[in-house]
Amino acid sequence: MSAVTKEEISPQPTNNDDNLTPAEVVEALDQYIISQNDAKRAVAIALRNRWRRMHVSDEFRNEITPKNILMIGPTGVGKTEISRRLAKLAKAPFVKVEASKFTEVGYVGRDVESIIRDLVETAVQLVREEERERVSLEAQSEAEERILDLLLPGSRPTLDEEDAVFLQDDEGLAHKEAAPSSNSTREKLRNLLRDGKFEDREVELEVTKQTHTHMQVLGPQGFSEIEGQIKDMFSNMVPQQKEQRRLPIRKAREIIIEEVQESLIDNDKVSELALERASQNGIVFLDEIDKVCGKDGGGKGPDVSREGVQRDLLPLVEGSTVSTKYGSISTEHILFIASGAFHISKPSDLMPEFQGRFPIRVELQSLSAEHFYRILTEPKNALTKQYVELLATEGVTLAFADDALRRIAELTSEVNSRTENIGARRLATILEKLLEELSFSANTRSGESITIDAAYVNERLSEIVQDSDLSKYIL
């Protein structure tokens, strides 16, 4: 470890995942989403183009805008999951909204600009978490000193400016250390504290009492931003209250670390970085876009506002400036991914201007029994693996035979073909029904090893699947 000055420590977080190649993105998505290669390739190229844009000359950088994507396919085939996983890979602010929740200006409903405000809020949370991680070592060090002050009041040595140094560890993270202390009792307590000897000992800690202002501000559509500012203003007017609480050291440490982290974070810097992150890397997923398509022959009643929603969304997709409580943000370089089943309508029913802003069209295929089998076995977060982990907490060793997984996939495909096709979401319903009895009695079967085979699946589900009326209600 080498001593450095405070000014030499760079506060900028680094992102090592922003230069993933399209092949690496598709490979990462394959770990969670089965099939849909066309959609994966489209989002992988879109993500790579962002990296390419940041490396072109300044003359062209602002001229290059994202090529928005329109995903077409039935529910439950992976449209939302592809977008969400892409955002995690890119460490990008991500927000998913249903287009049907918004209405044209003048109707009761959400204002479309709230989409961008939600995106900025997500960006603020991401940046704040990165900043908290950056100062975590310094916060842990200060928390240790405060706990020692509580255990042995008055034992902290005086720390002159020349005695304080900023140390940088091998990972480049900075923390503050004092000059060596001659207080042997404090150092003995420090060693015992680090060894976990005092975790259950209670200390008296002054904490900030949480206060909430319960109020509702009534106003016209689009008033949500002003409403939030009014609520924040009233919250700041309420003075913070302190209270003394007796807490075990393990809990007190968490509270102190959180308080120190908040004091070390520069909120203005967080806002600035969040706005930049949202405007340059933000991803907005517009689900159910087919629900705002106008129908042939014009609309009556609630349908009259559908085309109006498209008109309101159009400036956001084309590029406009939206005011948020953290500052103004341009939507010109935000990537918009729209999706819809388009059972009743078709993409050509969208407004021509709106269609033109989604030049990349990908169609996602319906899932077959073979796809369902792969979904049960290949993804890192497969439902079968989740149930194995859940029942392991009760001491039950659960396993699925291959013939059982094949049978579950067949039944899922059969039910989807007979009733509403909800894609892979049907797997959750069928597995929950299959394991219902076992989940209920698992706490009494600790130590058992249970293997689910095809015979067990048939015993539990075949009768329900064959009865079409019953399967409509249960599966």
N, C-alpha and C positions, 0 to 999 in steps of 0.2 A: 504494500500500500504506500502511496506517495502523497505527500501533503501538497495541496493546491489551494489557490485563493478562491474566494467565493465567486469572483467575476469569471473565472476560467471554466466554471461548470455550466455546460450547455443545457438549457431546460427543454430543448426540442426532442420529443420522442421520435424514435426511428421505427420505420415500418419495413420489415424484411419480406413481406408477402406481396408487395405492390408490383413486383416484376415477374409474376408467375407467367409461364408460357401457356398458350391455349391448351396444349396437350396436358400440362400439369393441372390446369383447372378442371378439364374433363376427367382426369384420373381422380382428382379429389372428390368431384361430384359423384363419380361412380361408386364411392364408398357408402353413399347414402341413398342414391336414386337409381332405380333399375330402368334400363332402356332409355327412351327419349333422347337418342344421340343427337338428333338435329337441333333440339332446343339447347342441349348442353354446349354444342359447338357454337351456336349463335351467341350465347351469353359469354362464353370464353373469349370469343373474338371481340365482343364489346368491351370486356374488361381489359384485354390487351391493348385495344385502341386507346384507352385512357392513358396507359403507360406510355404508348407511342406519342400521344399528344403532348405530354409533359416534356418530351425530349426533342420536339421540333423547334424551329426558330421562333422567336417571339412574334415575328411577322405573321406566321400562320397559326400560332397556338389559339388565339381567340377566334379564328375563323372556323376552326374544326369543332363541330358540335356532335353530340352522341347520336348514333343511329338507333332510335328507339325500336323496341321489339313488341310485336303482337303475337301472343301465344294463343293458339286455337285448339281446344280439346275438351273432352268431358271432365267432370269433376273427379278428383281423387287420382289423377294420373301423374302428379308431381309438379304442376306449374308453380304453385306457391313455394314448394320446398326447394326447387331449383333456384329461385330468386333469393330466398332467405339464406341458403348455403353459400351462394355467390357473395352476398354481402358480408358474411362471416369470413370468407376467404380473403376478401379485400379489406377487411376491417373498416367497412364503409357504413355510414349512417343509412339505415334502412327503415322504411315505413310501409306497411301494407294497409290499404284502404279498400272498401267496397264502393264502387262507383254509384251503386243504387242508394247509398246513404245520403248522397248530395242532391240538392235540388237547384233549379235555376233561381237566380236572384229575384226576390219578390215572393218566393214560396217559403213555407216553414221547412227548415232543414239546415244541414251544415253548409257552411261557406267553403268553397273549394280551396281558398287560400289557407285554410286551417291544415291542409295536407302538408304544406311547406313549413308551417309553424311546428307541426308535430315532428317533421324531419329534423328541424333545427334543435328541438328539445332532445331528440335521440342523439344528435351529434354532441350536444353539450354533455350528456351523460357519458358518452364514450371518451371525450377529451378529459372530463373531470376524473374518470376512473384511471386514465393514463397518468394524469398528474398526481393522483393519490398514490399510485404505484411508484412514481418517480421519487416521492418524498417519504416513502414508507420506512426506509432505514433510519432517516433522521427522526421520524415520528416515534419509532420504536425505542430509539435511544433516549429521547426526551421522556417518553412514558416510563421507562425504567427508572430514570432519575426522580420523577414525580412520585412513583410508588415507594422508592427508597425514602423520600421526604416524608411520606405518610407513615412508614414503618419506624423511621428514626428522625423525628423532626429536628431541624437545626443542624443536621450533619452534612449538608451539602457544602463543599468548599466554595469560597468566593472565586469567581472566574473572571479574570481580567481579560481585556480584549486581546492582549498579546499572548495570553495563555491558551486562547481558543484557536483551533485549527480546523480546517475542513479537510477531511480525508476522503479519498476516492478509492473504492475497492476495485477488484478485477473486472467487475461488470460496468464500471463507469458511473456507479451510483454514489452520491455524496452524502455524508453525514458528519455531524459535528461531534467532536470529542474534546473533553477537557484535559488539561494537564494532569499527570498522575497525582492522585490524592494521598495524603498521609493519614487519612482517617481509616484506620484498619478495621474498625467495627463496621463502617459502611461498606467496605470492600468485602468483608465476610458475609454481610447480608446480601450483597450483590451476587456473590457466588451461589448462596443458597437459593436466591430468587431465580437465577438462571437454571439451577438444577430442578426447579419445580417444587421446592419444599413448601412454598407459601401460597400455592394456588387456591387453597380453600380458606385461607385466613381472611377475615373480614376487615375492611378499612372504612373509615369515614371519608366520603368523597363528595365534594360540591359539584353538582351537575346542573346543566341548564334545563329548566322545566319546559317541556314542549307546550306551546300555546297555539291554538288553532282559531281562526276567525271564521265562524260559520255565517256566511252571508250569500245572498244571491242577487245578482245585478240583472235587471230586466232591460232588454234593449232590442233593436232590430237585428236582422241577420248581418253577419260581418262584425258584430259588436264584441266577439269573443276576445280579441286582442286587447281592447280597451278594458274589458271586464277583468282580464287577468292582471293588468297593470293596477287597476283600482284595488283588487284584492291584495296584491303585493304591497301597495302603499299602506293599506290599513294594517297589514301584518307587521310592517316595519314600525308603525306608530305604537304598537303594543310593546311595552318594555319587556325585555327578557327577564325572567324570574329564575332565581337560583334556589336550590333546595339541597339539603344534606341527606345523603343516603348511605346506608351501610351495605357494602357490596363485597363479595369475594374478589380476590385480586384478579382472578382470570377474567371476570366481568369488568372490573374497574380498568384493567389494561385496555380492553377493547374500546371503552368510552374515551379514555385519555388519548389513545392513538387516533381515533376519529376526530377529536377536537383539535389535536395538533396538526393533523393533515389539513383540516379545513383552514386553520390559521396560516399554513404555509402556501396554500394555493392562491394564485393571483386570479381573481374572478374575471377581471378585464381581459387577461390573456386567454382564459378559457373561452370566453365569448368570442374573441377574435379568431382563435383557432377553430372553434366549432362552426362559425359561419363559413370559414374557408373550406373546412372539410365537407360540410353539407353542400356547398355550391359546386365544388370540384369533384367530389366522390360520391355524393348522395345517390341513392337508388329508391325510386318510388314504384311500388307495385300496385297497379290499378286493377283490382279484381272485379269480376262481373261487369265488364265493360259492355257486354252484349245486352245488359239490362237497360242501358240508356240509349239503345238504338230505337229510332222511330219505326213504327209499324206501317205497313201499306195501308193507304186510305186515311191517314191522319189519325190523331189520337183524341180521345175524350177523357175527361176526368184527370187522373194523375198522370196520364201519358203526355199531357201537353208540355210538361217541363223537361222531358227526356232530352230533346235536341238542345234545349237551353243549357243542360248540364254539360253537353259537349262543347257548346260555345264558351261556357265559363272555364272549362278545363283547357281549351285551346291556347289561351295566352300563357298558361303555366308551361305547357309542353313546348310552345314556340320559343319561350324565353321572355320573362318579365321580371319586374322587381317587386318583392313582397316584403312588407314591413313586419318585423317581429320585435319582441321586447329586448332582443339582444342586438338588434340593428337590422339594416336592410340586406336582403340576399337576392342575388340574381339566379333565376332558374335555368339559364341558358345551357349550362353544362351538366345538369342533373339528368341521369339516365332514367327514363320512364319505361316500365315493362307493363303492358296491358294484357289481360287475359280474359277469356270468356269461352263458354261452351258453344255458343251460337247454334243452339238447337232450333229455336224458332226463327231468329234473324240470321243474317250473314254479315261478314265484315264489310261488304259493299253497301250495307244499309247505314253505316256510319257516315257522318258528314265528309264530303270530299277533302276539306281542309284538314280534318282530324285524321283521316286515312293517310294523308300525305306525310304526317308527322310520325308515322310508324312504318318506315320502309321495309323493315325486316319482319317477315311473316313466317312462323314455324307452326306446323301442325303436330300435335302430340297424339300418339296412337292410343287406342283403348287397350286395356290390359287383359291378357289371356291367362289361362290356368298356369301356363309355364312362367309367365311374369310373376304371378302371385307366389309361386313356389320359390322363385329367386328372391322376392321381397322378404320372404320368411327366413331365408338362409344367408344371403350375402351381405346386406348392409350392416355397418357397425352398430347401428341402433335398432336392429330388427326386433319386432314385437316379441318373438320367441325368446330372444336373449334378455329382453326386459323382464319377462315373466320368470325366467330362471333366476335372475338376480333378486327379484321381489320375494320369491318363495324361499330363497336361500337365507333370508333374514329370519325366517321361522324355523330354520334347521332342516328344511325339506330340499332334497336334491332332485330337481326336475330335469327330465330329458325328453326330447322329441325324436321319435323314430322317423326315418326318411319316408316310410309309407304313410305315416300320419300327416306329415307336411304335404305330401302329394295329395292326400285325400282332402285336407283343409283347402288347398288351392282349387281343387275341382269343385268343391261345394261352394266356395266363394264365387267362382265364375258362374256356376249354375244359378245361384240366387241373384246375382247381378243381371243375368239374362232374363230372369222371370219377373223381377221387380225393377225398381228404379236403379240404374247403374250408377253407383257412387264410388266405383273404382276400388283403390286399395283401402279406403276407409271401411269397407265391409269387413276386412280382416280383423279389425279391432272388435267389431260386434260379435263375429263368430268365435274368436278366441276367448272373449270374455264369457260367452255362453258355454263354451266347451270346458273352461276351467272354473266355472262358478262354484261347483260343489267343493272342489279341491281348495280354492281360495278361502271358502267359508270355514273349512275344518283344518286348515294348515297348522294353526297353533297347537292342535292336539296330535299332530303327526310328526313332530320333531324327530329327526334321526332317520326318517324313511327316505328311500330312493324310489322315485316314481317315473316310469317311462310311459309316455303317451304314444300309443300305436294306432294303426288304422281301425282296429276293432273298437277301441275306446271312442274314437271319433264317430264311427258309425252308430255306436250305442247312444251317444249323447246328442247327435245332430241329424242323423238321417231322417228320422221321423218328422222333424220340424221342417227340413228342407223339402221333403216330398209333399207336405201339406202346404200348398201355395198360399191359402188364406192365412194359415198360422205363421208362415215365414214372413209375410208382409208386416206383421205386428211385432214379431220377436227378433227377426234378423234384418 
